[in-house]
């Protein structure tokens, strides 16, 4: 997982405390980041980033 790449992508989208599933999918496609890497980043960073409106149940 490239945490710095994800951090920069989130920063570009203004993501700070929460992200929607559609946003996560869009970021994954646009920046070439695996969706599960985004999920892991959200669960591991401090403070944690809440993923809302999950479509597949892959984000906790």
C-alpha positions as CSV (number, residue, x, y, z in Angstrom):
1,X,0.0,0.0,0.0
2,X,1.3,3.4,-0.9
3,X,0.0,5.5,2.0
4,X,1.5,8.7,0.6
5,X,-0.2,8.3,-2.8
6,X,-3.5,7.7,-1.0
7,X,-3.0,10.7,1.3
8,X,-2.4,12.9,-1.7
9,X,-5.4,11.6,-3.6
10,X,-7.6,12.2,-0.5
11,X,-6.2,15.7,-0.1
12,X,-7.0,16.4,-3.8
13,X,-10.6,15.4,-3.1
14,X,-10.9,17.2,0.2
15,X,-11.3,13.9,2.1
16,X,-10.6,14.4,5.9
17,X,-12.9,12.4,8.1
18,X,-15.1,10.4,5.9
19,X,-15.4,9.2,2.3
20,X,-18.3,7.6,0.4
21,X,-18.0,4.3,-1.4
22,X,-18.5,6.0,-4.8
23,X,-15.7,8.5,-4.0
24,X,-13.4,5.6,-3.0
25,X,-14.1,3.8,-6.2
26,X,-13.5,7.0,-8.3
27,X,-10.2,7.7,-6.5
28,X,-9.1,4.0,-7.0
29,X,-9.8,4.2,-10.7
30,X,-8.4,7.7,-11.3
31,X,-5.2,7.2,-9.3
32,X,-4.6,3.5,-10.0
33,X,-5.0,2.5,-6.3
34,X,-6.4,-0.9,-5.4
35,X,-9.8,-0.5,-3.6
36,X,-8.6,-2.7,-0.7
37,X,-5.6,-0.4,-0.2
38,X,-8.0,2.5,0.2
39,X,-9.9,0.5,2.8
40,X,-6.8,-0.4,4.7
41,X,-5.6,3.2,4.7
42,X,-8.9,4.4,6.1
43,X,-8.9,1.8,8.8
44,X,-5.2,2.4,9.8
45,X,-4.7,6.1,9.6
46,X,-5.2,8.3,12.6
47,X,-7.8,9.6,13.0
48,X,-9.6,6.8,11.1
49,X,-11.5,7.8,8.0
50,X,-15.1,6.5,8.0
51,X,-16.3,5.0,4.8
52,X,-20.0,5.6,4.3
53,X,-22.5,4.2,1.8
54,X,-20.5,1.0,1.1
55,X,-21.8,-0.8,-2.0
56,X,-20.0,-4.1,-1.6
57,X,-19.3,-4.5,2.1
58,X,-15.6,-4.5,1.5
59,X,-15.0,-1.4,3.5
60,X,-15.3,-1.5,7.3
